[in-house]
Amino acid sequence: MSMFPFREQSALEANITTTQTELATIRFQNAQLEAEAEALAGPAEIEKVAREELGYVFPGETPYVVVGTRALDEPVVDSTPLSPAVPWYSRIIDFFTGRDLSADA
């Protein structure tokens, strides 16, 4: 038994909330993928994907490939700011509320 049982309960409640949010996100993504699969069922969509993503062409057609465009040659720069250090009082609050025990802490 823990000395601070409310910490464990709070952490468990936070994990439940996080898991419920993740489940809702997965269900939404699943619905999107099902809709996309239904949309790709027709022959016109299959041809479109084969041409755009796989580069397929019909006999007699001439395929062209564009190489070395300027946008692709430029380096990718990560512009996300660094997260500030967590203040000491936030760590104390997290300890007493049990947020430090949750999976997303």
N, C-alpha and C positions, 0 to 999 in steps of 0.2 A: 504494500500500500504506500502510496506516495504521500509526502508531507503536504503537498499542494494538489489535492485531487481536482480542484477547479481548473488548474492548468491543463491537466490531461483532458478533462471534459471539453474545455474551450478549444483545445487543439483538435480533438475528434470532431467537434462541430465544424471547425474550419475545414478539415479534410472532407467532410460530407459535402459542404457547400462547394468546394473545389471540384470534387468528383461529379456532383450534379451539373456543374457548369461544363465540365469536360464532356459529359454524356450528351448534354444538349447540343454542344458544338459538333460532336461526332454524328448525331442524328441529323443535324442540318446538312453536314457535308455528305452524308449518305443519301439524303433526298436529292441534293444537287447532282450527285453522280448517277443516280437512277434516272433523273430527267435527261442528263447528257447521254446516257446509254440508249434511252428511248429515241432521242433525237438522231443518234448515229445509226439507227437501224435501217434507214432507207439507202438505196443504192447511190443516190446523188450525194449524200453526206459521206458515204464511204469513199467515193471518188474524190471528193474535196479533201478529205484527210490524207488520202494516198498521195495526192498531188502536192499539197502544202507541206506536210510533215515528212513524207517519205521520198518526195521528189520523183514520183512515178509519172511517166508520160505514155501517151498512146503511140503505137507504131506510126512513123511518118512525121511525128512532131519533133522539133528541135529544142532540147532543154538548154537553158542558160543558167550559169552560176555566177553570182557577183561575189568577188573575193576582195578582202582588204578595205572595207569601208572605214572611213575615219572614225565613226562612232564606236566600232568594235575594237579599234586599235588603241583608243584612249584608256588609260589606267582607271580602274574603279577605286574611288576614294570613299572610305566609310566616314560619313559626316555625323554619326550619332555621338552626342556628348557623353562624356564619362559620368557615371553616376556618382553623386557625392557620397562621402562616408556617412554611415548611419550614426546619428548622434547617440551619446551615451544614454540619455533619458529614454530614447526609443527602444533601446535594448532592454532596459528595466521594465518598461511597459509590456514589451513582447514577452518577457519572462513571466510576469504575473498574469497575463492574459492567455498564455500558452501558445501565442503565435510563433514562438521560436521552435515549437515542437511540430508544427504543421509542415506538410511536404513542400509548400511553396515559400517557406521562410528563407 
